[in-house]
Amino acid sequence: MDKDLLTELYTLAKATFAANLDGLFFEEDLFAVSLANRPTYYVTLGNGVLVANRGRKGLTNFLEYLEHEETEDELEFFEYQQAMDSLYSVVPFDEDDDMLETDETWRKESGVLFEDMAAPIFRSKVEYCLPGIIDEEEAKEFIRIFKATLHLIARLTEIKKEHPKHRAIAMWHDQVSDGSKKNEYIPRLTVGENEILLDKLLFEPWNYENTFPVPEFADAEQRRYYKSMKAKSGKVFYMATGIFPAPVSSEKFDEPTFPVFYLLYDPQAHQILDVYMLDDYEKDHNIFIDRFLAVVDRGVKPQAIHCYGRRTLPLLTKIGPNMGVMVFEGKRDAELDEVIDDMLHHFLHDGIEEEDEHDR
């Protein structure tokens, strides 16, 4: 990467992480950074960490992560972590933590000295992919984000001097909203070629919620066919979906991705009926439906399906009723938890490729 670019990047990062944030804002306080021809970044800044969430999708995933940060379900928490879509910079507590050879090379090439703190690292995280080293364009975006952040810190520092007993971001909000509590605003910094403009952005967190595909039958004939099939009295299926907790090489994406798994389980027979994974759920989710219908075609149509995982109920919310099957949000089930754990353990230790070859 260009030496001058690295020097500017590390200089701005050092200034940002060295700034005194006491009394300015809390780590969860958001501000927006608008860059030309780029999605708006929604940024949080804390002690030694800056996270810039990409666009509406990145912000939605970040808010969901915060909402579920205290969950005791490790697989669920892992999913919210891997859904993050952001640029982020971190000052490692231990200089060996998460450091790559590139980080050390860039630090030296930048010429910026870090005596009182460790040198920050810079990463790009795409939804359901592992974080990676930033490229040159992302470095340029980081530079503009750091400039915007320092501009905001300077303004809030001025406000803090005028109102030393109050949190500066709260006083800023009172100023831009004329003291009204009706609407919530966050700072928005628009970064131009030669200036940075600070104004307000209406923020309604309840409007940020992920939606998942809701498929339907291909046509009326297919719907009538499955609805006319007689359900087995008292038969219940469990259907679970979630994020597989290890990255897998993908033919569709350049980087390894965390695929979405699907499990169909018969709790009465204590039998796994089907398992599959998709690396592009948004596009290929109908494959899960096709596989479920293939199980039904084998002569077992349930009266009800209990749904586990946040994608599952949307997946069946139209298909189920249209074929005469009731669908419910399932309650936590110890047997299903054990089945999922065993399935994941099998794939993690025996590999996915062998299973795929057997499936074909």
N, C-alpha and C positions, 0 to 999 in steps of 0.2 A: 504494500500500500504506500501511497505517496507520503514522503517524510513530513512535508508541511501540513498535510491533512492530519497525520498522527499527532503532530505537535499541537495543533489547534484542538483536536479531540481530547487529548490528555490534559491540556491546560484548562479547558472549560470544565471537564469532569472533576479535576482537582479543586477548582474554585467552588463548584457546586457542593461537593461532599465536605468541604472545609467550612462552609457557611454555617453560622449559628442559627438554627431553626427554632430555638426556644421561644415560645409565645407567638409564633407565626401561624402554624397550622399543625394538625395531627397527621400521622402517616396515612390515614385512610381518606383524607381530604383530597378530592380530585381537582385537577385543572385541565383545560383543553388546550392543545397546541395545533393550530391550523397551518399547514404547509401547502405551498402551491402544488396542485396536481397530485396530491397525496391524500389518503384518508386522514381524517382528524385523529390525532393521538390524544388519549385520555390518560393523564399522567398522575402518579403518586410518588411522593418523595419522603423517604424516612432516613434513619441513621445508617448511612452507608449503602443505600439501595434506591435506585430510581427505576420505576417500571412505566413504560409508555405503551399502553394497550392500543392496538390498531383498530380504528374505526368502531362502528356500532357492534360488530360481532365480538371484537376484542373486549370492549367494555362490558357487554352482556356476560361473557364468560368470566370476566374478572369479578363482577358483582355476584354472580352465582358462587364463585369460589369463596368470597368473603362470607356469604350467607351460610355456606356449609362447612366453614373452617373448623367447627367444633364437632362435626359428625364423628361417630365412633366406628362407622363402616369404612374400613380401610380401602376397599375397592372403589367405593363411591367417592371418597376423598381423592384417591389417585386419579379418577376420571376428571374431577374438577381441576386438579393441578395440570393435567395434560391438555385440557381444553384451552389453556392460556395461549393467547396470540399477541405477542408483544416484542418490543425491543426492551432489553433491561441491562442495567449496569450495576455491578455489586463491588463493594470493597470487601475482599475476603477477610474473615477474622484471622485465619491462618493463611499465610502466603502460598501454602501448598494446596489449599482447598480449591478445587475446580480450575486450577491454573493449567494452561496448555503451553506448549513451547511457543506458539504464536503470540500469546500474551506477553511473554518475557521478551521476545524479539521486538514486538511493537513498542513496548515500554522503553527499551533501550534506544530504538530508532527515533522515538519522539523527542528525546533529550530532556524530558520533564523529570525533575527530581521529586521523589516521594520520601521524605525523611520522617515525618510525623504520622504517616498513615501508609497502608499498603496501596499499591497501584490498583485501580479498579480494572475489572474485566468487562467486556462488552459482548452481549449475546443477542441472537435473534431466535425467537421461539415462535414456531408456526403451530397452529392448532393440531393436536394429536401427533406431533412429531417431536423428536429430541431437539433441544436447543443447540445452536451451532454458532461458529465464529461469524461476525458480521462481514458483509462485503463493503465495497467502497461507497456505493449509494447509501447503504444503511449508515455508514460512518458519517456521511454528509447530513443525513436526517438527524442523527444523534447530536451533531454539532448545533443544528438549529434548535433542537429540543433543549439542549443545555443552555443556549443563549436565552431562550424564552423563560426557562426556569430561573435563571439568574436575574432576569428582568422582573419577574414576579417577586422574587425574594427581596429585591431592592425596594419595590413598591410597598410590600408588606412591612418591611423594616421601618419605612417612613411612617406608616400607620401606627406601628407599635410604639414609636417614639411619642406620637401624639396621644396614644391611649395605652399607657404602660400596664394598666391593670386588666386589660382585655386581650383575648386572642385576636390577632390581627386579621385573620381570615373572616372572623365573625363580624368585626367592625367594617371590613370591606363589604360584606354582604348587606349590612344595614345601610351603608351608603348607596349601593347600587339599587336597592329595593325600597328606598325611602322608609326603612324601618318595618316594612310589611312582612308578615310571616306567611302570607298566602302562597307565594311562589319561592322555589329554591333555585338559586343561581350558583354557577361555578365560574371562576375566572377563565376567560378565553384569550389566548395570546396568538395573534396572527403575525407570522414571521414573513416579512418582505425582504427585498434585496438590501435595503439600507435602514429599515426601521422595524420596530416591534410594537404592535398596537394591543393594548389591554382593554377588553370590554367584558361584558357578561354574557353567559349562555344559560338559557333556561334548562334546568336539569330535573327530569321527572323519572326517578329510578324505577318506578313501577311499570314504566313503558319498556323496560329492557328485560326481555324474557325469551329464552330459546324456544323455538317451535321445531317440531320434528315431523317428518313426512307422515301423511295420513292417506295411505293407498286405498283404492277401490277395486272392485272386480273389473276385469278387462271389458266385459260387456254384459248385457242382460241375460244372455244364454248361460254364461258361466255362473252368474249369481243364482239363477233358477236351479241349475244343476246341483249346486252345493246346498241350497236351501231345501231341496226336495229330499236330500239324503236324511235318513232317520238317525237321530243322535242316540248313542247308547245311554240308557237310563242311569243317571247318577255318575256318569263318567266326567272326570275333571282333569284338565291338563294344567301344568305350570309352564309359562313361557317367560324366559329371562333373556335380557340383552344387557350388554355392558361393554366396557373397554377392556380389551386383553392387556394385561399388565407387563407387556414386553414389546419392544418395537420389532416389526417384521418387514423384510424386504418386500417391496411392492413393484409390480410391473407398471402401475399407473402413476406413481410418484417418484421423483428423483431421490427422495430421502426415505429411509425406513419410517414406517408409520405404526401407530398403535391401532390395530383393527377393532371393529365392533364384533363381538361374539353373539351368537344366538343359541339358546338351549331350549329344547322342548322336552318336557319331563312328565311322566305319568306317575303321580305320587301314590296311586292305589296299587299299581303293579311294581312300584319302586324301580322304574326302568327309564333310561334315557332313550327317547325316541328319535332325536336328531340333534346334531351339533354342526355349526358352520360359522365361518368368519368372513367379513367383508372389509376391505381396506378403503372403500368409498361408499359409506352407508347412504349418504344423501342421494347418490345417483343409483345405487344398485339395491336399495332396500327391498324391492319387490322379489328379489331372490329368496329372502326369508319367507315371504308369503307363499311363493311357489313351493318351497320345501315343506312348509306346514300343510298346504293343501295336498301334497303328495302323500303325507302321512294319513290324512283323512281318506284319500283314495284307497288306502290299504284296508279300509273297512272299519276304522275307528273314528267316529265323529263325536266329540265331547259335547256335553250340555253346557259346560262353562269352562272358561280359561282364566286363571289367575295370572296377572301380569306383574312382572318384576323388572325394574330398570326403567329409567325415565323415557326411553324410546318405545317401550313395548305397548303401552295402552294406546298411544296415537297410532301405532302400527296396526292395531286390531279394532280401533274404535268404530270403523265403518264395515270392515270385512266381517267381523264377528256377528253383529246384529243382522247384517244382510244375508248371512247363511244360517240364521236361527241359533246362534251360539252366544250366550251371555259372557261378557268380559268384565272383569273387576280388577281394581288395584289390589294386588296381593299383600297379605300381611306377612311380616318377617317369619320365615319358616326355617327351623334348624336343620331339617333334613335337606332342604334345597341348598342352604348355605354349604353344607358338607359336600353335596353333589357338585356344586360349582367349584369349590376348592379343589376337589379331586380332579375335575376336568381341567382346570387351569394348571394344576401340578403336572398332569399328564402331558399337556402341550408344551409346558415350559421345559420339561426334562426329556421328553421323547421326540420333541420337534413337531412342527406343523406340516412340513413337507411330506413326511411319511403318511400322515393322516390324509392329506390332500390326494396323494397318489392312490391310496386305498379307496377314497371316496369316488375317484374317477373310475 
